Amino acid sequence: MKAVPYVDMAAQFAAERDTLMPLVESVLAGGMWVGGDAVPAFEDAAVAYTGAKHCVGVSSGTDALILSLLALDIGPGDEVITPPNSFVASTAAIAHVGATPVFADVAADQNFDPAAVAAAVTPRTRAIMPVHLTGRLCDMAGILAVARDHGLKVIEDAAQAIGAHIDGRQAGTFGDAGCFSAHPLKNLNAAGDAGFVLTDDDALADRLRRLRNNGLVDRDTVVEWGFVSRLDSLQAVILSHRLGYLDTVIAARRANADRYRAGLDPAHVFVPEDAPNSFATYHTFVIQVDRRDALKEYLAGMGIGTAIHYPVPIHLQPAARSLGHGPGDFPVAERQAGRILSLPINQHLSADDIDRVIAAVNGFFQ
Ligand SMILES: Cc1ncc(COP(=O)(O)O)c(C=O)c1O
């Protein structure tokens, strides 16, 4: 029986090889492997796509978060509110700048519950870091209201959400900074690690540009200690090319999601609804089920690849021990961690592939 792979990078490269390779070759032949025109060309394209004023290419989504926190002067003594069910990088970035991650629980759709965020605010809170998990935007109206009430910065972790929008406003353009990953598994993916930050703030963009490049403002002048967190020219040219067909990737994933929604048995499979004005991009398609581990094993036996994003909430990780949390502190995120399963949703799957997964999941519960 034909396997249904969770991801299929070889299929992506096969489809774009003829158009991509001349661009890669031109960067290699041009000799500007760091710097050169490819990075600003991608940044301009990302600005045009998202409607942000600035895009600053960096070396990963994690660095996008760390540099944004630093550029907003968030550090020791400051608290940043973040969800416990994200990829670990959101919390790690807060810890890396010396600030304290403060968790707030999530809602049924796995995204921040604005009421929980409001309840987590203390006199030391400096910022909120919402995570648009799965490519579905958080309730940004609710989160921005909390930020406004308390004078807080908002740093969006939009690592999974390029192209998602609410009423036409793009992920990463709601807060002071919007941080993106272009890791190979993201919908807009590099052939290695890469990321970028969106902002409308001129001074913040300037500071991000120098922080990513050793603190240099010109060839010989260092105004503050920086990092080597630049976006590579090769990754930039690949990202520009792939941004050109991102909308077809998103459309294919949304069509797969619609097919799952229509076919999966709601008596056994919970699939969060998208708000009517919310355009989700399905970086992952996450169902919530009883007997998750048994289902995962059953599907693996049928050649169907799945994943769990993420099995252990961050507050229960060994690295978070010093924050003093234990089981029961964030009950919604903890319950979901035992029930979530990401089904294959990649853009290379056919309707038949999705139907096979639907039949297998429904069959498991019958
Ligand atoms: C929600 C979230 N935040 C941050 C990151 C970090 O991005 P990167 O792996 O590019 O450093 C990722 C991606 O892996 C992510 O999914």
The ligand as an SDF file (V2000), in Angstrom:
LIG
                    3D

 16 16  0  0  0  0  0  0  0  0999 V2000
    6.6490   28.3400   17.0960 C   0  0  0  0  0  0  0  0  0  0  0  0
    8.0930   28.3680   16.7380 C   0  0  0  0  0  0  0  0  0  0  0  0
    8.9010   29.2930   17.2790 N   0  0  0  0  0  0  0  0  0  0  0  0
   10.2000   29.3720   16.9570 C   0  0  0  0  0  0  0  0  0  0  0  0
   10.7750   28.4950   16.0680 C   0  0  0  0  0  0  0  0  0  0  0  0
   12.2480   28.5880   15.8320 C   0  0  0  0  0  0  0  0  0  0  0  0
   12.5840   28.6990   14.4910 O   0  0  0  0  0  0  0  0  0  0  0  0
   13.9890   28.1270   13.9680 P   0  0  0  0  0  0  0  0  0  0  0  0
   13.9400   26.6500   14.0110 O   0  0  0  0  0  0  0  0  0  0  0  0
   14.0700   28.6740   12.5690 O   0  0  0  0  0  0  0  0  0  0  0  0
   15.0600   28.7030   14.8410 O   0  0  0  0  0  0  0  0  0  0  0  0
    9.9730   27.5130   15.4670 C   0  0  0  0  0  0  0  0  0  0  0  0
   10.4870   26.5850   14.4490 C   0  0  0  0  0  0  0  0  0  0  0  0
   11.0940   25.6320   14.5510 O   0  0  0  0  0  0  0  0  0  0  0  0
    8.6060   27.4310   15.8110 C   0  0  0  0  0  0  0  0  0  0  0  0
    7.8180   26.5050   15.2850 O   0  0  0  0  0  0  0  0  0  0  0  0
  1  2  1  0
  2  3  1  0
  2 15  2  0
  3  4  2  0
  4  5  1  0
  5  6  1  0
  5 12  2  0
  6  7  1  0
  7  8  1  0
  8  9  2  0
  8 10  1  0
  8 11  1  0
 12 13  1  0
 12 15  1  0
 13 14  2  0
 15 16  1  0
M  END
$$$$
